Amino acid sequence: MNLKERILGILKSPAFPIPLKEDTELVKTGEESFYLRSGNQEYALKWLPKGRLYSENELDVNKNVLLKTNAPAPKMEFVLEQQEGYLAGWKWLAGFPVNEGQRDKIPLAFSTLGRFHKEQKNSQPVYSLYLNQEFQTIGEMIEAELEKHCHFLEEGPKIKEKAREKLRVLTQGYPTRVHGDAHLGNMIYAPPKIKMIDWANSHNGLGLMDLCHVYSLPLKTDDEEVSHAVRPEEAASVLSAYHQSADLNHLNPDETNRAVMLLHELRMHSYGTEDNQETWKKDAKENIQIILDN
């Protein structure tokens, strides 16, 4: 039984909370996501397998953060537990990702994100997705990551000193609820507002790292990342909108963005090393040098 057949079986079960019409339509929109239309009702469905860390995190964030705050996100309508996973549902957003013909809304998207970060600002420990570890301060997290990342680089000691200087500005950011994958494909313009989807990587962390898909410098990236990222010619207005709404006007947007890009590329190099992804490693190594030279 494939996943779509499994989902259809759940839809027909007495436990499914939405009465289905005869003209019900189920369309696969991603590896584990679906569009459901029944009569005039439309839903986004997502299958969350048990035993997967990000599945449990997405459920927890939706239940305990997004439903209880003024988050720029659709509200989860239901969750059905099955033997091997959960079927979660949200009302379908009548809109489009900002990278699909709505690029003029990108500054609005990051202004919305910055406002959310400001509202969720806190003094709790920050979590490193890469190290899977909490730290009491942003500085401690950056230093621990830098130690690990530079271990994988041939000129690690030399790069470490230059990178440490470049990354220091990030300690002037603050802990907050981070989306964790804030690329343009996850930012939906549903007039008149921006909504953000796919909070599976959300955590309490350094808010500035949600800018890792904003490129104020041209870097070497694959085609998917290019379509999901803010381009260098768009970066100034986007960074200005974010810094203003996030109450970070005391920081230089270009300087902080260079630091964000650097930490992101260091992570990508480490992921590439650990997963034997030679293209990731090669591109990230080149990008690290580009950022350090600017």
N, C-alpha and C positions, 0 to 999 in steps of 0.2 A: 504493500500500500504506500503510495507516494504521499507527500505532505498535503497536497491539495485534496486528495481523497479523504485523508484523515480530518481535515478541517470541515469538509462537507458533512462528514459523519457527525461531528460535534454540533454543527448548525442544525441538524435534524433531530438532535437529542432533546428530551424534555428540559434539560438543564439550561439550554441556551435561552437567554433572557429576552431576546427580540423575536416577536412573532414574524415569521417569514411569509412573504406573499408568493404566489405562483411564479411571478416573473423574477425571482431572486437570481442575482448574477454574482459570481465570485471570480475575480481576476487576480492572478499572481502579479505583484508589483515589485517584488524583490525576492531574495533567497528564502526568507521566512516571513514575508509580509504580503498582505492581500487587500484588495478593494472589494467591499461587499455592498451591493445595492439590493434593496428589497422594497418594492413600491417606491415611495418618495424618501426613504431613509437610506443614508449612505454612511458607511463606517470604514475605518482603517483597522485591519486586524493584524496581529503579530503573534507568531508562535515563538515561545520562549522555553527552550529545552531545560529540563531540570539538570542540576549538576554543573551548569555553566555559570561562572562567576558573574558575567555581565547580565545574564537573565535575572538572577536574584537582585542585582543592583538596580536594574531598570524597574522592576516591580516595587522595590523599596523606595526609590526616588519618586516614582509616580504617586505612591500612596502617602508617603510621609513628608514630601517636599512640595511637589507640584500641585497637589490637591489642597494644600494648606497655605499656599502663598500666592502672591500676585505674579506668578511666573508667566513669562510669555510662551505658554505651551498649551496644547489642547489637553483637556481634562480626561483622564481615563474613565470610561463609562462602566466597564465590567472586566472581571478576570475569572476565567473558568479553569479550575485545576483538573488536570488529567494525570494518568499514571506516569507519563513520560515528560510532561511539561505543562505549560500554562498557555491558554489562549486569551490574549488581552485585546480590548477593543476601545477605540476612540471615535468620536464623531469625525467624519471626513471633512478635511479643511478645503473649502472652496477657494483655492488659490494656486500659486505656482512658486517653485523655488526661485530665489532672486537671481540665480545664474541662468534662468531660462526666460530671457526676454524681459526681465525686470531688474536689470543691473542698476538702473537709476535709484532703486530702493535699497541698495547695499548700505549707504550711510545710515538710513533709517534702521536697518537691521542691527547694525553695530551700536547705534545709539540706544536701541531697545536692550541689547545685551549689557551695555554699560550701566544702564539704569537698574537692571536686575542685579548686577554685581554689587552696586552701591546699596541696594535694599537688603542684600544678604550678607553684607560685610560683617565679619565677626573676629574673634580672637582665639578661635579654636586651632588645634594642630592642623598642619597642611599635609596632604597626602600626595605622594609621588606615584603616578601610574606606572612609571618605568620600574622603580624599585619595589613597588607594592609595599610601601612602608610609610608610616606617619612620622612627622617631624614637628617639634615644638615651634620652630621658626622657619621662615622662608629661607633665610641665610643658611641654616643647617641643611635644609633639603638641597639647595643648590650646590653646596660644598660636597655633600655625599654623592650627588649625581656626577659632578665634575670629576671626582676621584674615579668613579666607575667608568665613565665614558672615555676618559683619557687613557685608561688602561688598554683600551682597544686601538688606540692610535699610535702609529710608529713614532711620531714626534710628540708623544703625550706630555712629557714634562715641559717642553717649550710652549706647546699649545695651551697647557693648563694655566700658565701665568697670564697670557694674553686673554684667554677666555674668562678667567676670573675677573679681570678688570672690566671686561665688556659686560659681564653678567651682574656686576654689583648693583646696577640701577634697579634690577628686579626686586631687590630687598625693600624698595620704596613703594612697592605695590602692597596689596593686602589680601588676607585670606577671605574667601567667599565661596559660595556655591558655584562651581565651575561646570559648564556644559560638558566639556571633555572632547567634543568633536564638532566644533562650531565652524564647519565649512559651509559654503553657500548653498549646497544641496539640502542642508538641514534647516535652512532659514526660508520660511514660507511667507510670501506676501499674500495675506488673506485680508483684502481691503476692509477697513483702512489700517489694519495693524500687521505687525510681524509676529509670527508664531514659530517656535523652534521645536523640531521633532528629534527623535532618537536620542534619548538621554541615558543610554546604557552605560556610558563612561563617566557620568556625572559624579562629582565628589567634592569634598571641601578642599580647596587648593588655592593656588595663586591665580587670581582672576586674569591677570595679564596673559597667561598661557592660552586663553581662549582666542588670542589674536595670532595663533601660529599659522593660520592659513591666509594671513595678510602679508603680502610680499612688497615691501618698499624697495627691495633690490631684486633685479632679475636673477633667479636661481635656476638650476637645472632640475626639472621635474618631469614626471610622466604626464600623459595626456589627460588622465582623469583628474590629477591634482590641478592641472592648469585650468580645467573647467570649473573646479570647485573653489578656486582661490581668488583673492582680491589681487588684481594686477598692479604693478608698480605705478602706472599712471592714475590708478584709482585710490591708491593708498593714503595720500595726504588727507583727502576729505573724510575717508573712513576712520582713520586714526584720530583726527580732530573730533569727529562726532562721538567716538567711543570715550576718549579722555575727558571730554566735557561732561558727558552724562554719568561717567563713573567717578566723578570728582577727583580726577587725576591731572588737573591742569598744571600742577606744579612740576610735572615731568615733561621732558622733551619727547614728543611722540616718535620721532625718527630714532632716537637713541634707545628708547624702550623696545621699539619694534625690532631693531637689530639684535638686541639681547634675546628677545623671544625667538626670533628666527634661529639664532645660534644654538640655544638650548634645544630647540626642536630638531635641528640637524644633528646635533650630538646624539640625541636619542635615536634618530633614524639610523645613524652609523652603528650604534650599539645593537639595535634590533637586527640590522643587516648582518652584523658579525655573528650574533648568536643564532640566527636562523639561516645562515649560509646563503644570504641574498646578495650576491655580488654586485648587482646593479644598484641596490640601495646603498651599499657601502661606498661604491665608487662615486655616485652622485652626491651623497652626503659629505664625503671627504672634500670634494671640489667646492661644495657650497659653504662648508665651514671656513675654508680658506678665503673665499670671496667675502664673507661677512667679516672675518678678522681683518681683512685689508681695507675695509670701508668704515 
